[in-house]
Amino acid sequence: MTKKPDDLPVPVWRDELADEYAALAERLEPLVPCLEIPLHLPWIAAINQLKQQRGAVIMAHSYQSPEIFHGVADVTGDSLGLARAAAECDAGLIVVCGVHFMAESAKILAPDKTVLIPDLDAGCSLASSITVDDVRALRAKHPGVPVVSYANTSAAVKAESDAICTSANAVQVVEAMGAPKVIFLPDEFLGRHVASRTAVEIVLWHGHCEVHEKFTGQQARHAREQFGAKLVAHPECPPEVLAEADFVGSTTAMGKWLARERPARVAMITECSMADNLRSQFPQTEFIKPCNLCPHMQRVTLPNIYAALRDLKHAIEIPADTIAGARRALDRMLAVGRRETV
């Protein structure tokens, strides 16, 4: 449900919005409560007008709610995809609809652009589970062992790492370190998944995603047994959930699997809004819960996107030396991808 900041006037409904946004309303109808659509459309229209005036690009992560993902976003995707798009687009003003580390990643790859996040408190349990001091302590405990950090970390932790990875390329990045042992941060469950697929010894950290750690093997089995659903799980889920899954993969890989397999029924064991957004792409597939909402992603709303554009807030600022260190670690990951495509 759209909630506005206290100092923000509510855009006024105009009858012409019904015709102007008829296609969008039809797309949103199966994804959000129908009574909310007339409340969303004035905000969507106001944002799109202000976006054009500012020459801004709005980027939305796949976990954003449908009215944002479909209504105002120019670019959608996973965190790395959004950061790359920020670097490649012509706009000098970018609004990242996602959590704080995602906006930081965009700023790292596009340091000369203004990157805004609608809510500074949109955090991440994984990013907050590890600090620079923690990384340094691990290095001291395991001298000479390279550090691979998941993209779900702060810019400062990225800068302290040897390489960054995503859930899609974690195994490849770990093996590209060329070391018998690698420190893997911060997601314990993703790290265990990586360890099961490589001979490299993995030193784990006990960080968890507060969305994915809540899923259980019993929920997964229930979805299969009760509904005959295929199970698609994110590797941030506990091992007992991954053991039940028909497919384990990253945010982007899940969408590719659905396009390839076209299951009659599927349980997306991940964030709810992602399942909603994929539902519109695959209307022939019935989506069965379980899913959990990310409370941090839900902090981003149409009204605070509008406020970010109107007031040019909240700008992401990162020290130049931190950007340089984080960029070095990101470049090492990107080099792995380039080698695999040669």
QUIKADA-V61105 format. One record per residue. N is the residue number from 1. PHI is phi in degrees with one decimal (999 if undefined). OMEGA is omega in degrees with one decimal (NA if undefined). NEAR is the number of other C-alpha atoms within 12 Angstrom. Layout:
N,PHI,OMEGA,NEAR ; N,PHI,OMEGA,NEAR
This chain:
1,999,-179.1,22 ; 2,-67.5,176.2,30 ; 3,-124.5,-175.5,23 ; 4,-103.8,169.6,25 ; 5,-59.5,-172.8,20 ; 6,-61.2,-174.2,10 ; 7,-94.1,-173.1,12 ; 8,-106.8,177.0,18 ; 9,-68.4,179.9,17 ; 10,-80.0,175.8,25 ; 11,-59.1,-175.4,22 ; 12,-89.1,175.3,17 ; 13,-64.9,173.0,18 ; 14,-120.9,-175.6,17 ; 15,-59.0,-178.2,13 ; 16,-68.0,177.2,14 ; 17,-63.1,-179.0,24 ; 18,-60.5,177.9,20 ; 19,-79.8,-176.3,13 ; 20,-61.8,-176.1,16 ; 21,-115.3,-178.8,27 ; 22,-61.3,-178.5,18 ; 23,-66.0,178.5,15 ; 24,-66.0,179.3,29 ; 25,-59.9,178.5,30 ; 26,-65.0,179.5,23 ; 27,-70.4,-178.2,26 ; 28,-77.5,-170.7,31 ; 29,-53.3,178.5,24 ; 30,-81.9,-172.3,24 ; 31,-106.6,-179.9,31 ; 32,-132.6,176.3,30 ; 33,-55.2,-171.9,19 ; 34,-60.3,-180.0,18 ; 35,-68.2,-179.5,16 ; 36,-81.9,-173.7,21 ; 37,-58.8,177.5,31 ; 38,-63.8,176.1,31 ; 39,-79.2,-179.2,28 ; 40,-75.9,-169.7,40 ; 41,-59.6,177.4,40 ; 42,-60.6,177.1,33 ; 43,-66.8,179.6,38 ; 44,-60.2,179.1,39 ; 45,-63.2,-179.6,32 ; 46,-65.6,179.0,30 ; 47,-65.8,-178.7,37 ; 48,-63.6,177.0,29 ; 49,-68.1,-179.0,20 ; 50,-67.9,177.0,24 ; 51,-58.8,179.7,31 ; 52,-66.1,179.3,19 ; 53,-63.0,-177.7,14 ; 54,-82.7,-173.0,23 ; 55,66.6,-174.7,21 ; 56,-96.1,171.7,35 ; 57,-118.9,177.1,38 ; 58,-103.9,-179.4,48 ; 59,-117.9,-176.3,46 ; 60,-127.1,175.4,47 ; 61,-71.5,-177.9,43 ; 62,-63.3,178.8,41 ; 63,-88.5,178.2,41 ; 64,-74.4,-177.1,42 ; 65,-66.0,-171.8,40 ; 66,-57.2,-178.4,45 ; 67,-65.5,174.9,47 ; 68,-84.3,-176.3,50 ; 69,-58.1,-177.6,39 ; 70,-94.9,-170.3,41 ; 71,-87.4,-173.1,37 ; 72,-129.7,-174.4,40 ; 73,-75.9,172.3,32 ; 74,-90.4,-178.9,29 ; 75,-133.5,176.7,31 ; 76,-129.7,177.9,37 ; 77,156.4,177.7,35 ; 78,-83.6,-171.8,36 ; 79,-63.8,179.9,40 ; 80,-69.5,178.2,41 ; 81,-60.3,178.5,30 ; 82,-66.7,179.5,40 ; 83,-63.7,177.6,39 ; 84,-63.1,179.2,27 ; 85,-63.4,177.7,32 ; 86,-61.3,-179.7,41 ; 87,-69.6,-172.5,26 ; 88,-91.2,-174.1,19 ; 89,-76.8,-177.6,24 ; 90,-83.0,-175.2,16 ; 91,-67.7,175.4,24 ; 92,-91.9,-178.9,23 ; 93,-125.3,-175.9,35 ; 94,-128.5,173.2,46 ; 95,-108.5,179.7,55 ; 96,-98.1,176.1,56 ; 97,-91.4,-176.2,55 ; 98,-177.6,-178.7,49 ; 99,-98.5,-166.0,45 ; 100,-60.9,-177.2,42 ; 101,-64.7,178.3,44 ; 102,-69.4,176.2,45 ; 103,-64.7,175.7,51 ; 104,-61.8,180.0,49 ; 105,-62.1,176.3,48 ; 106,-62.6,179.5,51 ; 107,-66.7,179.0,42 ; 108,-61.4,-178.6,41 ; 109,-86.1,178.2,36 ; 110,-134.8,-171.5,31 ; 111,-65.7,-178.3,31 ; 112,-89.5,-179.1,21 ; 113,-102.5,174.6,28 ; 114,-85.5,-179.9,36 ; 115,-113.3,-179.2,43 ; 116,-111.0,169.9,43 ; 117,-123.3,-174.8,44 ; 118,-63.6,-178.8,42 ; 119,-140.2,-178.5,33 ; 120,-65.2,-178.4,29 ; 121,-88.6,176.1,20 ; 122,-77.6,-173.7,29 ; 123,-102.2,-178.7,32 ; 124,-159.1,-178.6,33 ; 125,-63.4,177.8,30 ; 126,-69.9,-178.9,35 ; 127,-61.2,-178.3,35 ; 128,-81.1,-177.1,29 ; 129,-84.2,-175.8,27 ; 130,-138.4,179.2,35 ; 131,-120.4,176.4,26 ; 132,-58.8,179.3,26 ; 133,-62.6,176.6,15 ; 134,-62.0,-179.9,24 ; 135,-62.7,-179.5,35 ; 136,-64.4,177.7,23 ; 137,-65.1,177.3,17 ; 138,-65.2,177.3,28 ; 139,-62.1,179.4,24 ; 140,-66.0,-179.4,15 ; 141,-75.7,-178.8,14 ; 142,-127.5,-174.5,19 ; 143,-59.6,177.3,15 ; 144,82.0,-178.5,17 ; 145,-87.1,-178.7,27 ; 146,-69.5,-178.9,36 ; 147,-110.5,172.6,44 ; 148,-111.4,-178.8,51 ; 149,-111.0,176.1,50 ; 150,-63.5,178.8,52 ; 151,-58.3,-179.1,46 ; 152,-79.8,179.0,41 ; 153,-140.4,179.1,45 ; 154,-70.7,176.7,41 ; 155,-59.9,-179.3,43 ; 156,-64.8,177.7,36 ; 157,-68.3,175.6,40 ; 158,-57.3,-178.0,42 ; 159,-66.0,-179.9,37 ; 160,-89.3,-174.3,36 ; 161,-100.8,176.3,45 ; 162,-84.9,179.2,34 ; 163,-155.6,175.4,40 ; 164,-108.7,174.3,48 ; 165,-140.2,170.0,44 ; 166,-112.5,177.3,41 ; 167,-67.3,-179.5,40 ; 168,-77.3,-173.3,31 ; 169,-118.9,-174.2,35 ; 170,-57.5,-179.1,41 ; 171,-62.7,-178.1,36 ; 172,-63.4,-179.6,31 ; 173,-67.7,178.5,40 ; 174,-58.5,-178.1,42 ; 175,-70.1,179.0,30 ; 176,-70.9,177.1,31 ; 177,-67.4,177.7,32 ; 178,65.3,-177.6,18 ; 179,-124.4,178.7,20 ; 180,-71.7,-179.2,19 ; 181,-135.2,179.2,25 ; 182,-137.0,171.3,38 ; 183,-82.6,-176.8,45 ; 184,-117.0,-174.3,48 ; 185,-128.6,-16.1,50 ; 186,-104.5,-170.6,45 ; 187,-80.1,-178.0,43 ; 188,-63.9,-175.3,32 ; 189,-70.9,174.6,35 ; 190,-62.9,177.9,46 ; 191,-62.0,177.3,39 ; 192,-65.8,177.4,34 ; 193,-62.9,177.1,32 ; 194,-61.3,-178.3,39 ; 195,-60.1,-179.6,28 ; 196,-74.8,-174.9,19 ; 197,-119.3,-179.9,18 ; 198,-147.9,176.3,22 ; 199,-84.5,179.0,17 ; 200,-68.1,175.7,28 ; 201,-72.9,-175.9,25 ; 202,-108.1,171.9,36 ; 203,-91.7,-172.5,31 ; 204,-97.1,168.9,30 ; 205,-115.6,-171.9,30 ; 206,-97.9,173.0,25 ; 207,-91.4,179.8,33 ; 208,-138.4,170.7,33 ; 209,-80.6,-175.8,36 ; 210,-69.1,174.1,28 ; 211,-82.1,-171.3,30 ; 212,-78.6,-177.5,36 ; 213,-68.8,-177.5,33 ; 214,-79.2,-178.5,27 ; 215,-71.2,-179.8,36 ; 216,-125.9,174.9,27 ; 217,-60.7,179.9,25 ; 218,-63.3,177.3,20 ; 219,-61.2,-179.3,30 ; 220,-63.3,-180.0,38 ; 221,-62.9,179.9,27 ; 222,-62.2,-180.0,23 ; 223,-61.9,179.2,31 ; 224,-73.3,-173.3,27 ; 225,-72.8,-176.1,17 ; 226,-80.1,-172.4,17 ; 227,-118.3,-177.6,21 ; 228,63.6,-175.1,20 ; 229,-89.5,166.7,31 ; 230,-74.0,-176.2,35 ; 231,-110.7,178.3,41 ; 232,-120.9,-172.3,42 ; 233,-126.0,174.2,46 ; 234,-82.5,-177.7,41 ; 235,-67.8,171.4,44 ; 236,-79.1,178.1,43 ; 237,-75.9,177.6,42 ; 238,-60.6,-178.8,36 ; 239,-54.3,-178.9,29 ; 240,-65.1,176.6,24 ; 241,-75.9,-179.6,36 ; 242,-61.1,-179.9,35 ; 243,-65.5,-179.8,23 ; 244,-88.1,-168.1,31 ; 245,-75.0,171.2,34 ; 246,-80.4,178.1,28 ; 247,-149.0,175.3,30 ; 248,-119.8,-178.4,35 ; 249,-168.9,-179.4,33 ; 250,-70.8,178.4,33 ; 251,-53.7,-179.2,38 ; 252,-67.9,-178.4,29 ; 253,-63.5,178.1,24 ; 254,-60.2,179.4,37 ; 255,-62.9,178.9,33 ; 256,-66.1,178.6,19 ; 257,-64.5,178.7,25 ; 258,-61.9,179.8,34 ; 259,-64.5,-177.6,19 ; 260,-80.0,-171.8,12 ; 261,-90.7,-179.8,21 ; 262,48.1,-178.2,23 ; 263,-68.8,176.9,26 ; 264,-69.1,178.5,20 ; 265,-137.9,179.5,27 ; 266,-144.3,170.4,40 ; 267,-107.6,178.2,46 ; 268,-87.6,-176.6,49 ; 269,-87.8,-175.6,49 ; 270,-163.9,-177.7,46 ; 271,-72.7,-172.0,41 ; 272,-61.4,-175.1,32 ; 273,-64.0,176.3,37 ; 274,-62.9,177.3,41 ; 275,-62.2,177.6,39 ; 276,-61.1,-176.8,39 ; 277,-69.7,176.3,36 ; 278,-71.7,-179.5,41 ; 279,-57.2,-179.3,31 ; 280,-70.8,178.7,26 ; 281,-83.4,-175.4,24 ; 282,-127.7,-175.4,24 ; 283,-65.0,-179.2,22 ; 284,-79.8,180.0,17 ; 285,-100.2,175.4,24 ; 286,-90.3,-177.8,26 ; 287,-97.0,-177.8,39 ; 288,-109.1,173.2,31 ; 289,-72.3,39.5,33 ; 290,-91.0,166.0,34 ; 291,-156.9,179.0,33 ; 292,-129.8,177.5,30 ; 293,-86.2,173.5,27 ; 294,-83.9,-177.5,31 ; 295,-65.3,-179.7,25 ; 296,-74.1,176.4,31 ; 297,-61.5,-178.1,40 ; 298,-71.3,177.2,33 ; 299,-71.1,177.7,33 ; 300,-82.5,-176.9,43 ; 301,-131.8,175.4,38 ; 302,-58.6,179.5,45 ; 303,-61.1,-178.7,36 ; 304,-81.1,168.0,39 ; 305,-67.2,178.1,47 ; 306,-60.1,-179.3,44 ; 307,-63.1,178.6,32 ; 308,-61.4,178.7,37 ; 309,-69.1,-177.5,36 ; 310,-65.0,-173.2,26 ; 311,-102.6,-176.6,18 ; 312,53.2,178.0,24 ; 313,-129.9,-8.0,24 ; 314,-100.8,-174.8,30 ; 315,-77.2,177.1,27 ; 316,-81.9,177.6,35 ; 317,-121.6,-179.5,29 ; 318,-133.1,178.1,30 ; 319,-56.3,-175.7,17 ; 320,-59.3,-178.8,17 ; 321,-70.0,176.3,18 ; 322,-68.8,176.5,26 ; 323,-59.4,-178.4,31 ; 324,-62.6,-179.9,25 ; 325,-67.9,179.2,27 ; 326,-66.9,178.9,40 ; 327,-65.3,177.2,37 ; 328,-60.2,180.0,24 ; 329,-66.8,177.3,36 ; 330,-66.2,179.4,38 ; 331,-63.2,178.4,27 ; 332,-65.8,175.4,29 ; 333,-64.4,-178.2,36 ; 334,-63.6,177.2,27 ; 335,-64.0,176.6,23 ; 336,-62.3,178.5,27 ; 337,-62.1,180.0,22 ; 338,-65.9,179.6,15 ; 339,-64.3,-177.0,13 ; 340,-72.4,-178.4,13 ; 341,-93.5,-179.5,8 ; 342,-72.9,NA,7
